Amino acid sequence: MKSYIKFTARGKFGFLKPSMLALCSHYPTMPLIALVRCLMGVQISAAELQLVARVLNRRRPCNLLVFGVGRDSGFWRRLNLGGTTMFLEDVREWLDEARRSDPQLNGLAVVYETHRAQWRSLLTRPDLLEMQLPRAVTDVDWDIILIDAPAGNNDSSPGRMQSIYAAAQLAAKRRRTDIFVHDCHREVEQAYSDRFFGRACMQAQVVTMRHYLMDPKKVNNLCVHAQTPASA
């Protein structure tokens, strides 16, 4: 789970020369990613970062959608240089802090209407998982989607039921979408990823990060309709 208590100070990026991040994007090796992770204060493990970075390296510049902001936000934006990177966050103070730390960050506020305690009953009620997303999200064909929000560490938190379902819907209109789900050691993330992405689509799991490669036909077979979430 990410901590949002203190974001990396803007000045700390001074240690990260543009050439270092460029090298990391072209050659996402473990030693280089581990170094960048340390300098940026990223809490996702180096192995998990590398799993996503390798796919991003193949597909960039691309359209990258990230559910959640944190210390890793600047890392993803910089690795997708030349592409479109959008962040969705439900905690306004975290989004404001992320923007202060990285003024170029493109982030939007979203609302989740669930509590993690509901996850079992909502698993078979996708009609109750619909999110009101802005057209800036629903009108874009996302190449890569990373799900690391909202909070899902206790029953009073929103849980990631809606973000996982929304990602499945957004992927349903594309030929190919790489989806990454963090914290898949937890029951909710496992259950919802299996339900709406399907284990047949899972490419790998490194530590707690799962990678799915989505095929719209397989998504449809999982009862996710090939339409985008409702636009705000």
N, C-alpha and C positions, 0 to 999 in steps of 0.2 A: 504494500500500500504506500502511496506517495504521501509525503508530508508537505503541507503548504504553509508551514509556520514562517519560513524564511526563504525567499527566493534568492537565487544568485544575484549578487549586486551587478549593476550594469557595467561597472568598471572592471569586473573580473573577466569579462570577455576580452579585455586587452591582452590577456595571456594567450588567447586563441588567435593566432595569426590567420588571416584568410587562407593562406597556403596550407595551413594545418588542416582546416576543415575541408578544403578542396581535396587534399590528399586522402582524408578519411572517407570522403564521399566516393572517391574513385577506388580506393583500396581499403575496405572496411575490415582491416585485420584486428585481431584481438588486442595486441599491445597498444595500437594507436587509439582504438575505441576506449580502452581502459584509461588511457592518459586523458583523453578529452572528457570522459565521464568524471574523472577525478577533478579536473580543473573547473568543470561546470557545476559540480555538486549534484549530478544526476543520481537518483536513487534506484532506477531500474538497473538490473545487473548488466555487466558488460556483455555477457553471452546473449541476453535478451535483446539488447541494443543491436548487437551484430546480426541477429536473425532478421530484424526489420531492415537494418541498413543495407544488407546484401540485396534484398528485393528492391528497395528504394534505389539502389545503385543501378540496377538493371532497367528500371522503369522511368527514372527521372530524365528530364523534367516532367513531372506528372501532376495530377490532381490528388492531393493528400488531405484527407479529413481525419482530424484527431478529436476524439471525445475526451476532454479534460485538458487543463493546463497544469504546468508544474515546472520543475527545474530542467526537464528535458525538452521543453517547448522550443527554446532557441536552437537546440541540437537538430530537431526535425526540420525547422524552417530553413536552417542553413544548409542541411544536406540536400534539400529539395530546391536548391538555387535555380531560378529560372522557371520553376513551376508554381502552382497555386497551392498554398498550405492554409487550411482553415481550422481553427480550434473552437470547440463548443464547450461552454462551461456554465454550470448552474449556480456556482457560488460567486456572487458579483465581486466580492472583495478579492478573491483569488484572481479573477480575470483582470481587475484593475491593477493589481500588483504585477501580474505578468506583463501587462502593457507598459507599466513603468520600467520594468527590467529590460524589456525589448520593445521599443517604440514601433518597430516594423511588424510586430505580431498582428495577425489578422484573426480576431476572435469575436465570437457572438455569444450572447447570453441565451440560455435555454432553460426550460422548466421541466422537471420530472414530477409526475403525479402519483408515484408509487412509494411503498415502503417495502424493504426487503422481506419483512414478515409475510407479505402477500405472495411470495414467489411461487409457491406450489399451486395455489388457486389460479394464478394468472398464466401458468405455463400452457394451459389449454384454452385460454381466452385471449388470443392475439388482438381481438377487436378492442380490448381494454388497454393495449400497449401502444396505441397510436400516439405519436408525438406531433405537436404543432411546430414544424420547422420552417424557418424563413426560406423564401425562394432562392436566396443566395446559396442554400444548401441543396434543395430539392431539384433545382434546375441544372446542376452540375453532374457530369458523369465522373464519379470518383474512381481513380485507379487503385488507390490504397486507402484503407480505413483502419485506424488504430483506435481500439476501445480501451481506455484506462480511466473511465469515469461513468457515472458519478460514484460517490462513496458507496461501499457495499460491505463494510466491516461489522455492522450490527443491524439488528432488525428495525431500528428506527431510521436508518439511512435509506436513501431511495433505492439502492440496489441497481444492478446493471441490466435489468430486464428490458427496459424501454430502449436503451442505447443499443443493445444487441439486436433487438427486433428492428429498430430503425436502420441499422447497418445492413441487415438482410434485405429489407425493402429497397434501399438505395442500390444495392448490388444487383437486384433482380432485373434492372433495366439495362445492364451492361453485358458485354460479351465475356468480360473477365475482370474480376476484382479480387485483389489480395486483401484479406482481412486478418488483423492481428488482435487477439484478446488477451489482456494482461490479467494476472491473478487467477489463473485457471486451476489453482490448488483449492479454490473455494467451490462449494457445492453449487451455488447459484450460477456462477460463470460456466461451470462444466455443463450443467443441465440445460441452460439456455443456448449455449453454443452448439451442443449436440442436437437440440431440437430445431433450431432455425438455420444452422449452417450444415449440420450433418457430419458425422464422423467420416463418411466417405470422402468429404472435401478437405479433411485435415491433412496438411502436408507435413507438419512437424510440431513438436512441442519442446521448447528449451526452457528449463527451470519452470516458471509459471506462465510463460508466453506461448500461446498457440497461434499457428498460422494456418489459415484456410484459403484455398483457391476456389472461388465461387463460379459455378456454371448456372446460368439462369434456369435451365431445365431442371437441375437438381434442387434449386431453391424452390421452384414451383411444386416439385414433388413433396416438399416439406410444408406445403400449405401456406407458403408466403406468397401472396398475390403479387404479380409483376406490376406494381404501381408504387409510386413514391409516397412517403408519408405526407400527411396533410400539410399544406403550406399555410403559414401564418399570414 
